[in-house]
Amino acid sequence: MISSALSTPADESREDDGEGAPSVPGAALVDESRRVLVHLLQGPYLDGRRDPARYAQLLRDRTALEARLADLFLELVVDDDAQVAFVRQSEDDPDAPKLLRRLTGLNRLDSVLLLVLRQMLLTQSSRGQRTVVSEAEIQQALAAYRRTTSTDEAGFAKDVRASIAKIQRAGLLDEQGDDYEVSLVLRLMIGPDTAREFIALYRQAGVGGLEDPTDDESAAADGDAAGGTVEGSAPSED
């Protein structure tokens, strides 16, 4: 569930020990929060499971951090259940300058791969499991797409590996030996409405094998936060 920050006993303990504190309203951010801000701007996201201290500081000083981001036409998205947070462009002012340029230059295969990974993530998350996939499983999942776009199996496999590398560089795939773990933040970056739009476009182009987001998923989305989009350009036809 995406919601406002709630303090925990662990958070209160850190505050009592002086290890982290919120910023004073109207003053500069405290040093710990400045580091959180830089991490968020560098992207692609902050993972509370891997960086609990920095995530706890984000929750403590969330109001001040949101104010600084708003000055840059950015907004903070936090999923308390998944313990992930990221920054995206604010949609309040469509004419505002764009600061974030992540996942630019997506081609059609890249975006189909994102949708497939998102589908895998939702399936495994509903079972309370991590989403770890192999290259072979990804190739198999994209087989239906290959049959509609290419007869060159070896060339397509090479293109898939290039797409995997691009998504990995964006921080949405974490290499785990011979496998890859799909980041939980992908569910937030591509919400159900955005997924439907992309899938509809690909079906018009004759691409099959992609499932529509479920009604349950739409009901679970919490306002704008779960309806986010991937920052960057729209997929090209390549």
N, C-alpha and C positions, 0 to 999 in steps of 0.2 A: 504494500500500500504506500502511496506517495502522500506524505503528510508533513506537517510542521515538526520541527525538532522537539524531542522530549528528552529531558535529562535523565541519566541513569545513575545508579550508585557509583559505577566506575567513573563517570564523568565528574560527579561531586567530589569523589576522592581526589581526582587530579586537581580540581580547583582548590581544594583545601591544602594540597601540597604545594600550590603555587606553580604547578607545571603548565597550566594554561588558564587563560582568563579572557572574558569578552572585552572588546574595546570600549572606551569611554565615548558615549554619543557626542558627535561633533569634533572629536579628536582623531588623530591618525590611528590606523590599525595597529594593534599590538604586533610584536614581531612574529609570533606564531601564526597569526591570521594573515599577515603579509605573505608568509611562505605558502599558506593554503591557497591564497589568491593566485599567486604565480603558478602553482601546480595546476589549478583549474584552467588558467589561460593557456598553459602549455598543452593541456589535454593529453589524451582524449577524455579521461575521466579520473575520478578519485575513488579507489576501491577501499572501503572501510575494513574489509577482511584482511587485506594485506598491509594497510597503513592505518591501524586503529587510532593512533595518537592524533594524526592529522585529521582524520574524519571526526573524532571527538571535538577537536578545536573548531571545525566547520560548524558543528551543531551548536557549540557554545556561542559562537560569534556570527551566527547565520544572518541576523538582521543587518549588521554592519557590512558583511560581505555582499549581501544582496544590494545594498545601497551603492557600494562601489561599482558593482557590475552594472547596475542600472545607469550609472553615469556614462558607461561605454555602450549603451543600447544592448546590453546582454542580460540574460536572466539565468538564475540558478535552478536546476532540476535535481531534486533529492528523492531517492526511493529508500525509505526507512527500512523496509523489509529486506531488500537486497543489499543495503548498505553501500550504495553507489551514488555518486553525484557527478554532474557534468554541467557545462555552460553551453547555452545556445543563444543565437540571435533573438532578440525580442521582436515579436510580431506587432507590437503596438504602433510602430512608425515604419511603414514600408519603405520610406525614403531615407531612413537612417543609414549612415555608412556601415558597411559590413566589415567587421573585424575578423571573424572566424572564416577560415578557408580550409576546412578539413574534408577529406575524402573528395577532393576535386578530381575532375577528369574521369568520372565513372563511365565505363562503357556498359552495354546491355548485359554482358555476361557478369560483370562485377555486381550489378544491381540485382540480377536474378540470384546470384550466390548469396547476397545479403538476405534476400527474402527466404531462401532455403534454410540458411543458418538460423534465421529468426524463428522459422517454423519448428526446427529441431529444438531450439532453446525453449520454446513454449511447451512443447511436448514433454521434455525432460524435467522442466521446472515444475510442471503440474504433478510430477511423481516425486518431487523433492530431491531430484538428482542433479548433479552437475552435468553439463552438456559437453562431453568429450567425444570428438569424432576423428576418424582417420582420413587421409587423403582419398583412400579407396572408397570410403563411405560417401564423401563429398562428390567424387566422380560419379558414383552410382546414382546419387540423388539428382544429379544434373543430366542423367542419361536421356530423360524425356525431352529436355531442352535441346540436347545435342542432335537428336533425331529430326528436329524441326529446323535446324540451322546449319548443320554441317555433316558431310559424309566422310570427312577426314578425321578418323578417331584419334590418331596420334597427335595431329595438330590441335585438336580440341582439348586433349588431355594437357598439352603444353600450355594452352591458353588458361585452363582452369588453375594450373599451378601458379601462373602469373597473377591471376585474380586473388588466389589465396594469399600470396605474398603481399599484395596491395592492402588487403583487409587486415593482415597481420601487422603491417607497418602502421596502420591506423589505430592499433591497439584493441581491435575487436576480436582477434584470435590470439590466444596465448599458446605458444608451442610447448607441448608436454611430451618430450621424447619424440616418438614417431607420430603422435597425435596432436590435436589442437583442442583447447577449451574455448568455447564461445563465451564472450563476455556478457554478463547479465545486463549491461547497459544498452545492448542492442535492442532490447524490448522497448526501451524508452526512446531511443533515437529514431526508431521506425514504429510509430503507433499504428493501430488498426486501420484508421482512415487513410493514412499514407500508403499502407500496404495494399489496401483495396484499389487505390488509384493506380499504383504501379502494375498490379496484377491485371487490371482491366486493360491497360495499354498493351501489355504483352499478349493477352488473349486476342486482342484485335489484330495483332501482328502474327497470329497463328502459333504462339508459344503456349504449350500446355504444361501440365504437371505441377501447377502451383495451386495450393488450397486457399480458399477465402478465409480471412480471420473469422473466428466463431462469435456468436452472439455473447457467449460467456466472457470472452476476452474483452469485447466492447464494454460490457457492463462493469468489468473490473477496472477499466481505465478510469483514472481519477483526473478529470478536467483536462486542461491543456497539457499537463505534464506527461501524460501517457500518449498524447497525440503528436509528439514531437517528430521532427524530420531530421534526416541526415544533413548536416551542414555541407554545403558545396554545390557543385553544378548538377544539373539534371543529367541522367545517363545519355550518352551519345548512341548513335545507331551502330557503331562498330561492334 
